Amino acid sequence: MASYLGGKKSVPQQTYFIAKEWAYNMAKENKGILGFAGSRREFLVEMTGLAVGTAAMGGTLLARQAGDIELVRDGRSRYSIVLSPTASLSEQRGAHELQHFLQQMSGAELPITTSAASGSGNWIFVGQSEALDALNPGIPFARLGAEGFALKTIGQNLVIAGGRERGTMYGVSTFLEKLGCRWFAEDVSRIPRRTTLTVPALDETQRPAFEYREPYATEAFDKDWAARNKVNGGLGTKLDASTGGSIQYYPFVHSFFYMIPPKKYFATHPEYFALIDGRRSHVKAQLCLTNAGLLRVATETVLGWIKDHPEVEIFSVSQNDCNGWCECANCQRVVKEEGAVSGLLLRFVNSIAEQVAARYPGKLIDTLAYQMTEKPPLHARPAANVRVRLCPIGNCEAHPIESCPHSLHFMENLRGWSAITRQLYVWHYTTDFSHYLLPYPDFDELAMDAGMYRRHGVVGIFFEDDAEPGGGGQGSVLRSYVMARLLWNPATDVEQDVKEFHEAYYGRAAQPMLDYYKFLDRLVRFSPRGEGQHVFIRRTPDFAPEDLQKAKSLLRQAERLAENDAIRRRVRKEQLSISYVELLAARRFEARNGQYAPVNLAGLTERFHNFMAELKRLGNYRLHALQTNEQDQEHFAAYMKPYTLVQLENDSLRVDVVPELSGRIAGLIEKSSGRNVLRCLSPEEVWSEALAWNPNFAGLGLFAYGDFFDPKPMEVAWSIAPGSAGGRRCRLTGKAANGLHLERSLELDAEAATLRTHTRAVNNGIKPATVTLASTLDPNPVDRNAPMEFDFRFRAQSGHEVVRRFSSLTEEYLGEARYQGEELPAGEWRLKHSLLALDFITRFDPQQVDRCTAKWRARGENWMTMGVWSKKQTLAPGDHMDFEASYHIQAS
């Protein structure tokens, strides 16, 4: 086989490998050349006799054919590389790359010249030049664009030429790939060693499948790696003028408040901002996109961006990373007309784009089809200079989108957008952002969906992976390479790419590491090929005990076979992922002996410190988005401890109350089944980096807010009232920093599965205090691989029945329903949980309540919170308010 870093093979073996590799690549890319259309394995078997026979003939690549070019023979070459005196920087780079790698392969150093001799033989023309024009090569440069190229032999001359921006440089990389070169990672390449290089006749052109290609992973940021693998995104890469630059955004995304800063405009122009629940807001909110004044200021701002950043091609006019869409009459009228929030957004964006096109033709405006705007509009159409970036954030990432039930909702939206624009971009997710190290087997999906995107009119892809400093996401090195290959050509043989990568990256440990890669695939592949688990951006496969043992066995075998420290370190990096799976599993909390605590706190603590020490030795890779490892250690020390537990019981239920966790009820356990009907922190609950170690999560709780709009509740220190706990009742007391004092009683019914709560808020401070109380309940999602289906229903104050059917397969990824005024439930609302076969019935006094809410994350995360909110009151010192709610559980 070929020589990898640190390994050598005999000349006949090298030649045999290169012969097969060249011939197969040629057959695959142009079936007419060798007349072959079978599989790679079938082709290589067919070629074996020919390749072995030619290997003994002085090292020639293949038996010489008419039109073949012998670039190098026995380490010597008669060829020179011809470059235009006015060559672009990327053309110059291409020429030097060709010179460098041909010398590394064969020992022959081909000179680079800018003076053209006669057109007869012994020339490699790199890039467009007058010397090349004299050959009349017939290359359609106008159709190749900035990044396309041609590879062509003319007599004894070789031509590698394309777009002057980046095309010629990409042509050089592709030519070297045909010789067997690969650039797998910043520090791992495959450059075959052979003293004779023979090139068969060539006549082909290539253009990239996608105009915008960005694998956004730290491992893809190296300039040389990115240029050689033909990616052109400029967000993370260090691509510069020497590589023909890159496609740049300004700003990159979520630009509403960058365009209209609240600090500058909210005080004087609140009408520019979203009207939510009757008032203008800039907290977790968007803009009022039908406001004429806003449009004028936003347009001026964008035109200013373009003037100040002439090097940028795409300017972002895109929504904030939240919901909070405007509820004013004008905005809601547009939403109704368009049948989707995206219509409201697109009308606004098109208005700006029209002015941009008039002043700056060639500049593009980017916006998002994301969460609430993922659904396409009925009437609005993206302007010619608008790129819509569709973000399938709720998709399953384990399975090809067209075949997975969790992704069919997105397919409907993709088809809708594809029907109204052929200039669609996609923002595709390729990691678990809460836990970068968890195994993320998405290669089957990537292999199928790059081509699927192309068939549906997608012209640009941003693959978002772990892009934290230092990188280190599970599989990110391999994934970066595969993503780059797919972005240029979705028909690349991913299975072969993965095999070649493993052989180069892991050396003699390649086979067990490849077996480990295939083992992860089996966790997610549909039956009968695998277990059929689903993977989302905040959820990875579950590991049964036997799965963990299998994974560990393969990784130990690979470590034993590793031939040097560099490879051993790479294997140990993959071992970190399985260690992290075990670490998260060990944090399971349980209620026993008056405490709510991890099952084996001492063992968990030892495991955590050993893991963090190994993490630091191997690179100190970040575990989460938006959180450092130092914060992880602080959170572990703060939260992984025993908490005081109070248990209430009757014949039907056991209630686990943990006062220190915001007075939260962490367990509502059906005695007949032993099942906790509430969602709580468990090894499976890893959707939030902030909750990696904090068990203050979900369940059933009472929270005090200063306003309905507040993003977080007040900090309240809860404790058990002395002598109040026992049997079916307990009483909690809580204190907030603003002088608010809370008293909360919990009581189980004597016989029924009913929990009654009563909360009194007293202002013990010296100033008035405004407060609203929210009682929230999170039902247990039960099966993370099954679609979540709920019905919630009630009789509204107006007297009509409201039934809201909820399915995680069809809802927006992140959504909310709010019922108030005449739509407020008349004292009761009911959630029917299909997987639990239970009804959750919440009862309350409508005179005390302002609104009921349901919030969710759908399509795989299976997260729902039901909330009952008291009326907002301003309490004078000494005043109080009361709030009651009861919860009843019954079989559906």
N, C-alpha and C positions, 0 to 999 in steps of 0.2 A: 504494500500500500504506500501511500504518499508519506513524505516526511512531515511529521508534526513538530511542534517545538520540542527540541531535545531528542528526537528520534530519527534514525536513518535506516534506509532500505537499500538494497542493491540496485544498480542501474536498470537491469531487466525488470525488476519489480516496479520501480518507479515508472518506467516506460509503459508497462502493462496497465498500471492504474490510469495514467494520463490518457492513454489510447482509449480505454473504456469511457473515461469521464468525458473527453471531448466528443467522442462519437455519439454517446447517449444524449448529451446536451444538444448537439446539432440535430439529432433525429427528433428529439422532443420539441425543439423550437421550430423546426422546418422539416416536416415529415417527408417532403419531396426530395430532400438531399440524399437520404439513405433509404427512402422508401419503407420506413418502419413506423408502426403506430401502436406497438404493444407496450407492455409494462416494462419498467426499468429492469426488473430481474430477468424477464424473458429476453430483453435486448442484450443484456450483458452476457447471458449464456451464449447467445448467438454470436457475439463478437469475440468470445474467448479465444477461439482458434486463431483468428486473424491477429489479435493483439499479441498473443504469445509468440506467434511466428515472426512478427515484425520487431519484437524486442531484441532479438539476437542480431538484427541487421544494422549494427552500428548505432543503435539508439534512436532510429527514426520513429516518428509517432505512428504513422500508418504506412502501408505500402504506398509509395509515391503515385499520385494520380495526376492526370493532366490538370493544370491550374493550381496545384499545390505550391505552397511557398515554404521554403526551408529558412526560417528566420535565423536559427542558430544550428551549427553542426560542430560537435565535439568542443563545445565551449567557446566557439568563435563565430562571429557574425560579420557579413559584408554590409549589413543594413545600417542606415542612418534614419533618425527621426526628424521629420521636416515640420517645422513650426513657423507660422507667419510672423514676420517682424512686428506686426501689430496684434499679436495673439492676446486674447483676454487672459486675465489672471487664472481663471479656471482651466483654460486651454493649456496654459503654461504648466499648471499643476498636473494636468493629465499627462503631458509629455514626460515630466519628471517621474511621475508614478510608474509609467510604462517602462522607462529606463531603469528605475530602481528595482522593480519586481522581476523584470527579465534578467537582470544581472544576478539577483538573489536566486532565481531559479536555475540559471544555466552557467553563470560565471562570466557571460559576455556582457560588456558594457557598450551599448549602442550610443554613438554620439548624437547630440541634438544640434541641428543646424537650422538657420533661418534663411539660408540661401538655397534656391532651387536649382538643381542641375537638370539634366534631361529627364523626361518622364519614363525612361526605360529602366525598370527594375531597381531593386535594392533600396527602396524608399518606404518608410512608414509615414504616411501623411496624417498628422494629428491636428484636427481642427480645420477650419476654413482658411484658405490661403490662395494667393494667385497661382502658386505652383500646383495646387490641387485643381484649380479651375482649368489649367492648361490640359489636364488629363480628360476633361469633359466627363466627370464621373457620373452625371445623371442622378445626383442625390437631391431629393425634393426637400430642400432646407426649409422652404416656407411652410410645408406641412408638418415638419418635425417640431417646430416651435422652439421654445427656450430650452427644453429638456430632452427632446428626442435626439436620436443619433442613427447613423448608418455604419455598418461594418461591411467592407467590400474589398474584394481583391480585383485588381485590374492588371492583367499580365502578372509580373512578379512584384507589383506594388501592393501594399496593404493600406487601406484607408479606414481611419477611425475619426469620424467627423460628425458634428451635430450642432445643436444650438450653442451659440457662443456664451450664453449665460451659464449653463451647467451641462448641456447635452454632450459635448465632446468628453468632458471629464467622466460622465456616467458611461459613455461608450468605452473608455479605457478600462473602467472597472469591470464592465460586462465582458470585454474581450479576455481580461485576465481570469475572470470566473470560468470562461470556457477552457482555459488552460488548467483549471483545477484549483485556482486560488480562492480562499474564503477568508473573510474577516469576521470571526464569530463574536469576539469581544475586544475591548480595548487592549487587552494583554494576551489574547490567544488568536492566532491566525493559522491557516494552513497554506503554505507556499511550497508546492511540489518541487523537488530538486531533480533536474535532468539536464544533460549536457547538449541535447539536440531537441529543437523545437520545430515541428513541421505543422503548418496550418493549411487545412483544406480550403478549397475555393469558398468564398463568402459573398453573399449578396443579401443582406437583411437590414431592415430598419426596425427600431423600437421607439415607442413612446410610453410614458408611465400610465398606468391605469387610472391614477388619481393625480390631480393637479396639486393637491396639498397633502403632504405625507409627514405625519409627526408621531413617532412612538415616544410618548412623554414619560420616559423613565430615566433615572440617573445614569443607568448603564448605557443609554443611547446618546449621551450628551457629548462624548468625545468627538472632536472635529474630524479627525481622520476616519474614525469608524463610521460616523454619520455620512461623510462624503462618499466613502467607498461603498456603502450600502444604499446609497441613492435616496436618502431622506432629505427633506428640504424645509421642515418646520423650524422656526427660529425662537421658540419660547425657551427651551432649555438647552438646545445644542449650542456649541461654540463655533458654529459655521460663520465664516467671515468673508471678506472680499476675495480671499484666495480660493475659496470654494464656490465662487459665484454668488455669494450671499445666501439668503434664505427668505422664505415667506414670513413676513413679520406682521404682527397685530399691534394695534394701540387703541385703547388699552386692551387687554386680552379678553376679558369677559366680565359679566355682572357690572356693567358700567353706568347704570342709571344714576347712582349717587356720586359717581366720579364726574358725570356730566352736569348734574344739578346738585351740588353739595348742600345738604340740609343746613350746615352751619352758615352758609352764605345766603340761602334763600328762604328757609322755613319761616323765620320771624316776619319777614316782609311779604312773602308770597306763599302762604300756606296752601293756596288754591292749586299750586303746582304739584302737590303731593296727594296721595290716595286718600279718599274719604272712606273711612272704615268705621262701622258701627256709629255713624252720625257725626264723626269729627275727623279732621285732617290729621294724618299721622306720618311720621318718618321712622317709626320703630317697627322693624320687620314688615316693611311696606314697600309698595311700588310707587309709581308716579301717576298723576291724573292725565292720561294720554290724550284726552280730548280737549285739553285746555290750550287755547290759541297762544297765550303768552308763554306757556311752557315750550310749545313747539318752536316758537321764535328763538328763545334763549338756547334751547338744545341745538338747533340748527347752527346758530352762531358759534356755539362751543365746538361742534364737530368740524366745522369749516376751519376754525382756529387750530384744532389738532392737526388737520391735514397740512395747513401752512407751516406749522412748526415742526412737522415730522415728514418731510418729503420722501424719505427712504422707506416709509411704511406703505404696504399695499392694502391692508384691510383694517378698517376702523370699526370698533365694536359699539353698537347701540343695543344693549342687551339688558334684560331684566335682572333685578337683584336676586340673590340666592335665597328666596323665601316665597311665601304666598303673599297675602296682603294686597290683592288687586283692588282697584278703586271701585267703590259702590255708588258713585254719583249717577244721576239719571242719564247723563250723556254717555258715560262709559258703558253702563249697563245696556243702553239702547244698542250700541254698536255690537256688544257681545251677543245680544239676542239676534241681531241681523245676521251676524257672521256664524252663529251657532257654536262659537268657540272663543276663548280669550285670545287665541292667537290672531284672530282677525283684528281685534283692538290694537294689539302690538304691531302687526304688520302694516296697518294703515299709517300709524305714527312713523315707523321706520321708513316706509316708502316716501313719505313726505320729505324727510331729511335726505334720503337717497336721491330724490329728484333734484334738489339744490346742489348736491355733491356732483351729480353727473354733468350739470350745466357748468360748474366752475372747475371741476377736476376730473375730466374723463379718464377712465382707466383705474380710478380708485374704487375700492369696494367697501360696502357696508355689511357688517356681520351682525346677525341677531340669533337668538336661541329659540328652539322649539323644545321646551324643557318644563317638566312637571305640568302646571296648569296650561301651558301653551303648546304642549306636545300634539294635541289634536289639531289638524289643519282647518283653516277657515272655509266657509262656503263660497265666499265671493272674492275676497282680497287675494292678489297674486303678487309674489315677490317681484320687485322691479329687476331689470336686467343687471344692475350693479349691486344687487343684494344677495348675500349668501346666508341661507338659513341653516343653522347648525342643529340638527336633530339629536336629542340626547336621550337614549334608551336607558335611563337610570334605574328603571324598575325591572329590567329584563333578567331572566336567568342567563348566566354567563357560561354555563356548563354545556349547553346543547345548542345546536344550530337553531337560529331564531324561528325559522319556518316550521320546525318540528316540535317545539316546546310549548305546552299550554300556557305557561307563565309569560310567554313572549308574543302570543298571538295578538294581543291588544296593540302592541307596538307595530306589528306587521301591518295592521289595518291603517295606522297612522302613517307608516312609511309609504304605503301605496298611495295614500291620499296626498302626501307632499310630493311624491314622485310624479303624480298626475298634473301638478300645477307648476313644477319647476324642474329643469334638467341641470340645475346648478346647486344641488343640495350637498351640504357637508354633514358629517356625523361625528359626534363626540361619543366615543365608545369606551366603556370602563373595563379595566383588565386586572383589578386587584381588589382586595378587601381593605378599604381605607381605615377601618377601625383596627385592623390587625394585619399589618403587612406581611408578617411571617407565616400566617396560616396557609396551608397548601391550597392552591387555587388552580385546579385543573380545567383550563378553558381552551386548550389547544384545538380540540375537535371543533369547538364553536368558531374560533378564529379562522380555521382552515376553510370552513364552509361559508362564513358570513362576509368575508372580504369580497368574494365573487358575487354573493347575493346583493350586497350593497351596490356594486357596480352595475348589476342588471337593473337595479331600480333607480338609476340615474344619479347616484352619489358620485361626486367628483373630488371630494376631499375628506380625509379621515384624521381625526385627532384621537389616538389611543392613549387614554390616561392610566398610568401605572404608578408605582411608587417613585416619586421624583424628589423625595426628601434628600437633604445633604448626606452623602455617603451611600444612598440607595439601599440595596440589600433586600428588597422585597422577594418573597418566595418565587422562584422561577423567573425573575426579572431579566437575568442575563440571557437565558434561552429565549424568553418571550420577546425581548427587544429585537433579537436577530430574526426570529420568525415574523414578527410584525413588519420589519423593514422589507423582508422578502415579499410578503403579501401586498404591501403597499405599492411596490413596483409592478408586481405581476401576481394577481390573485390565483393564477393557475399553478403557482410554484408547488412542487411536491413537498408538502410539509413533513410527511413521514420521513422522507430522505433528508430534508434539512435538519430535522431533529436527530436523526442517526449520526449524520456527519458532525453535528455540534457535539454530541456526547463523546464521539471518538476523539475529537480534538481537545475538548475541555477536560475530560476525565481520564484520558490515556487508558492504561490497563484496567482502570476501575469503570470503564465505560459500560460494560454489559450490566452489572448490577444497578448502576445508576439509570440506565435505560429501562431496566425492569421496574425500578421504582417509579419512574415517570409513567410507565404503562399501568402500574398498580394504581396510581392516583386516577388515571383515566377510567379504570374499571369502577371506581367508586361512583362515578357520575353517569357513565354510559347507560343507556336504556337497556332493559332486559331483552334478550338473554346475554348480552355482552357485558353487563355490569349491574350495579345496584340501583341506578336511576336517580341518585340524589341530585338536588338542584343547588346551584351556587349563585349568590347575588353579591352586590358590592359591600354588603355588611353581613355576609353569611357564607360559610364554607362547609365542606362536607363533615358529617359526623364520623367518628372513628369508633367502631366496635373494638373491644379488647383484642380480638384476633387480628383486626386491621393494624392496630398499633404494633403488635408483635411482628407482623409481616414487614411493615415499613422499617422497623428498627433492624430487623435481620438483614434486609437488603443493604441498608446504609452501613451496617457494621462490616458486611462483606466488602463493600466498596472501599471502606477505609483501610481494610487489610491489604487490598490490591493496589492502593495508591502508591505510585513509584517515587514521588517526591513530596516535599512539604507544601508546594503550591497546590497540587491536586488534593492532598490530604486536607488542606484548609477549605477547599471548595466543597468537599464531601461533608466536612463538619458543619459548614454553613447550612447545608440542607438538613443535617441532623437537628439543627436549631429549631426548624419548623415543627418537627415531631415532638421535640422537648416542649415547645410552646403549647402544642395541643394538650399534652399531659399536664402542663402547669395550669392552664385554664380549667381543665377538668377537676383539678385538685382543690379549686376554690369553692366547691359546692358548699352552701350553707345548709344547716339543718337545725331544727328546734328540738332541744332536749335538755333536761336537768336545769330548767330555769334560764337557759342561755340560747341565743341565736348566734351560731358561730360556724366557721369552716369545720368540716368533718374531722380533719387532722391538722390543726393549726401549726403545730410544731413541725410536722413533715412538710407542710406547704411552705412555711417560712424558709426552711433549709433549701427546698427545691428552688424557690424564687431567687435566693441569693446566689446559688450555684449557677442558675440560668443567667442572671445578670452579669456575673463575672465572665462566663463563657461568651456572652454577647459582646462584652467590652473587648475581650481578647481577639475576637474575630472581625471586629470593625465597628462596634457600638452602633449598629444599625438602629434606626428609629422603629419602634413597634407600632406607632399610630400616627395618623395625620393629626396635626395641630397639637401635638403633645410630645414633650421630650422624655427621654428615658429617666432623667433626673426627677421629673414630675411623677413618673410611674413609681419610682422608688418612694417618693414622698407619700403618694396615695396608698401604696401598699402598707407602709408603716402606720398611716392614719386610720385606714378602714378595715384591714384584715385583723380583726380582734373579736372577742366575745362581746355580745350586746345583751343587756337585760331583757328577758322574755317574760311576758304575761300571757297566760293561756286561759281562754274562756271556753266552756263546753256545755252542750246539752246533748240530747240523744242523737241529734242529726249532724251537728257541726262542731268543729273545733276552730277557734279563732286564735291566731298567733299574733300578738301585739308586741311591737318592738319600739318602745318610746323614743329611744335615742336616734332612730332613723326617721326623723320628722314625724314622730307619732304614728308611724305607718303600720297598717295591718299587712304583714307579709304572707300570711297564710289563712285561707278560708277552706278548711279541709272537710270534704264529705266523709263522714265516718264509714258509710256503707262501702265505699270504694277506696278510701285512703287517698283520694285525689285532691290536690290543691286546685281549686277552680280559679285562682288568681294567677296572673303573670308575676313572676319574681325573678331575681337574679339567679341564674343557674349556669352551668357550663355551656349550655346552648345559647344563652343570651349574651352575645358578644357584639351587638350592633353599634354600640357607642364606645369610642375610645375613652370618654370621660367616666364610663362605668366599668372599665376593665377590672377595677378592684373595689369600687364603691357599691355596697349592697343597698344603698338608699335609692330604691328603684321600684317603680310600678306598684303592684298590690292595690290596696285601698287606703286612701289618705285624705286628710283635711289640710288645706293650705290657705294662708291669708295673703291677699294681694292689696296693694294700695290702689290699683285700678285694673279694670278688665284688660287693659293693653300691656300691663307690665310683663316683660319676658320671663321674669323669675319671681317666685313668691318671696315673702319676707323670711328672713332667718328667724326661726322660732326654736328655742330650746325646750324640749318636752321632757316630762318626767311623770312617774306614777305618783298620784296623790297618796300620801301615807295612809295605810290601812284601808285602801279603797278596792283592792284587787282580791278576787276570789269567786269561784263558782261561775256564775253567768254574767258578772258585772265587773267593770273597772272604771276608774276615773283618771284622766290625764290632765296635767296642767302645763301650760306653755307660756314662755315670755319672749317678747320681741324687743328689739333695741329701741323702738319708738315709744315704749311704755305700754304697748298693747299686751293685755293678759288674756289668755285663752283657757277655758275650762271645757273639757270634752268628756262626756260619759258614753260608754259603750255597753250595750246590754243585749244578750241573746234571749230570744223568746223561750219560754219554759219548754215548749214542745216543737214548734215549727222551726224551719231552717231560715230564721229571720234575725237579722242584726239591726238594732235600732241605735242611732247616734243622735246626740244632742250637743251642740257647741254654743257656748256663750263667749262673746268677745267683749272685754271691758277695757276702757281707756283709763289706765292708771297713770298716764303721763300728765304733763302740765300744759300740753298744747292739744288742739283738736287733732284727731287722727282719722283719716279716711281709710275705709277697709271694705273689701268684699271677700267672702269666704267661698272656697270651691271644694266640693267633695267629689273625688275622682275614683274611678274603678277601672282596672285593667284586667279583662278576662284572659284566662290561659289560652294561648293559641293552639296548644296540644301537639299538633303534627306539623313540623316546619316544612315538610315536603308536600303537604296537601294544601290545595287552595283554601283560603279562609273565607267562610261565608256566614254572614250575619243577617238577620232582619232586626231592625228596631222599629217599634210601632207605638203609637199613643193616640189618645183623643186630645186634640188641641183645645185651647181656651175658646176658640171660635165654634167648637162643636164637631168639626169634621175629623175623620180618621186619617192619620198619617202613617204610611208604611214605607219605610226606606230599606230596600234590599241592597245589601253590600256584598260584593264579591271581589276578592283580591285579584282576580284575573282581569277585571274590567275597569276598576276604579283608577283614578289618578294615583300615581305613586305616593304622593303626599297630599292629603286632603283634610277638609274640615266641614262639618255641618253645624249651623247655629240656629237654634229655635228660641224666639222671644216674642213678646207682644202677643198678638192673637195666635201665633204659631206655638207658643209655650205649651208644653204638655200640661193637662189639667190635673196635676197632682200625681201622675204616675207615667213612667215610660218603661218599656220592656225590650230587652235584647234577647233574641233567640239565637243560641249558639249551636250550630248544626253538628260540629265535631264533638262537643261535650254532651249534646242532646239535653241541654239545660236552658231554662229561661232565667235571666237576671232581671229582677223587677225592682226598680227604684221608686220609692214613694216619698213625697215631700209636700209641704204646705205651699201652694202657689203664691200666697200672699208674701212669703219670705223670699221667693226666687225670682231672679231677673231673666235667666236664660239656662238652657240645657245645650251642651255641646258634645259632639263626637269628633275626635281627631284620629287619623290613622296614617300608617305607612303600609301600603298594599304591595301586591305582586312579589311575594316571597318573604318580606319581613314580618307580615302577619301581626301587626301591632295596632291595637285599638284602645283608646281611652274615652270613657264616658264621663262627662262632668256635669254637675249641678251647681250653679253659681247663685249665691245670695244676692240680694239687692245691695248696691253700693251705698254705704252710709258714712257720714262724717260724724264721729262721736266726740262730743265735748268731754273734757276731763270728768271722769266718774260715770259717763254714760255707757250703756251696753247695748248689744244686739244679740238675738238668738237665731239659731239655724238648726233645723232638724232634717234628717234624712234616714230612711230605713232601706235595707237591702234584703230581698227575699230570693231564695234559690229554689227552683222546682223543676221537676222533669218536664221536658217538652212533650 
